[in-house]
Every structure is written in C-alpha cells, then in structure tokens.
Amino acid sequence: MTPENFLDLASAVCLLAGSVFTLIAAIGTVRLPDLLSRMHAATKPQVIGLMLVVTGLALRLREPSVLAILLFVVWLQMVTSVVSSHMVARASFRAGHVRSDLLVVDELSEELQDWQDPRGAP
C-alpha cells in the first residue's frame, strides 16, 4: 500500500466517522426530552463530527494553504458553539423553559432568587 493510498483510506474513514457523529447529533436533537439535553447533543457530537470531516478533507487535499483555512474553521466552530450554547442555556433557564425535574445539579437557581431583570428567552 502506497502512502497516498493510506492517506486516502484515512481520509475516507475520517469523513465517514464525521458524518456518523453529525447524524448522531441530529438524532439527539430530535429525540432528547429537554432543552439542555438537546443543546448538548447539538454541540458536542457536531463539533467532533466537524473536526473529523475537516481532518478527512485535509488528508484528501494535502495542501498547506488549505490547512490553515480548515484549522481556522475548526477553531471558530469550537469557540462559538461553546459560548452560544452557554448563553442560550442561561437565557432559557431564566425564562423558565428548563425542566428542573431532569436536572442533577442546579447551581443557577440560588443565584436567580433575587433576580429582577425581565430579560431572558422569550
């Protein structure tokens, strides 16, 4: 097996694994019972799937100029998905859209007892 064939095979495996992770994220978003679980399913496997797809693409293209752009895409996705999911979760919790019976640990309720600001998720 030549090195090019090995890189093509590794690329195919990464692309397939990334697609499976993205499919798992989509199924979890539809099937899970509450907002926080759906957000977890939408962020974690989706980011891992994107990283695998980008890795497969980098292995297939084998060009250093494209690698910098692909690394920027992965970095941007990792930064924005964490921040956006955190902010949506806090806003939903403040608006009362989170099922408290499914929470294992609830550290935010104590902070919000004296909270009077009407902002939050609609």
N, C-alpha and C positions, 0 to 999 in steps of 0.2 A: 504494500500500500504506500503510495507516494504521499509526501507531506500535504500536497494540495488536496488529495482525496480525503485525507484525515481531517483537514480544516473544513472541507465541505460537509463531511459527516457530522463534525462537531457543530457546525452552523445549523444543520438541519435539526439536530437534537435540541439545541437551544431555542430555535424558532418554534418547534413543536411543544416543548415544555412551557415556553412563554405563552403560547396560545392556550394551553390547558389551564395555566394559572389565571389567565384573563377570563376564561369560561367559568372557572370556579368562582371568581369574583362576581360575575354576572348572575350566576345561580344563587349565590349567597345574598346578593342584594334583593332578589325577588323572594327568596324563601324564608329568610330570617324574620323573627317576630317583631322586633322593636327597632327604633331609630338608631340606637348606639351600636347594636349588632350589625345592622345594615351598613353603617358607616365603616365599621371595622372591616367588613367583607369587601367594601368598595375601595378601601385604601391599601391595605396590606398586600393581598394577593395581586392586585392590579399593578402596584409598583414593582413587585418581584417579577411579574409577567413582563412588564415593560423592560426591565433590566435584562431579562433573558432574551427578549426579542431584539433589543439593541445589541447585545453581545453576539447573537447569531448573525445580525446584519453586519457587524464589524468584522466577524470572521469570514463572512462571504465576500465583502467588498475589498478588504485588505489594503485600504488606502489610509495613510496617516492624516490626510486633510479631512477626511470624513469622520475619523475617530474623534477629533476634537469637538465637532458638532454633536456627535452622538453622546459624548460624555457630558456636554452642556445640557442636552435634553434630559438625560437621566438625573443630573443634579437638580435641575429646575423642577422636575416632577417630584423628587424626593422632598424638596423644601416646601413646595406649595401644597402638596397633598396633606402633609402633617399639620401645617398651620391652618389650612382651610377646614379640615375635619375637626380640629380642636375648637375653632371659633363657632362652627355650626353646632357642635355638641353643647357648648356653653349657652348659646342663644336658645337652643331648643329646651335645655334644662330650665332656664329662666322662664320660658314661656309655658312650661308645664306639659311639654309634649313627650317627656321621658317617663316610661313606666317604672315607678320606684319599686314595684314588687320583683322586678327582674335584676335589680342592682345588687351586687355582692358587697361593694364598698361605696358609701355615699359621703364624700368629703365636701361636697359643694353646698349641701342643704344648710349646714351650720353657718356658712358664710353669707347665705342669702336670707337669713331670718329677718334681719333689719333692713334689707334692701328695698328701696322705694322707687327706683328708677323704672319707668314703664317700658323701657326698650327690651327687645328680645325678638325671638322668631314670631312671625305672625301666626 
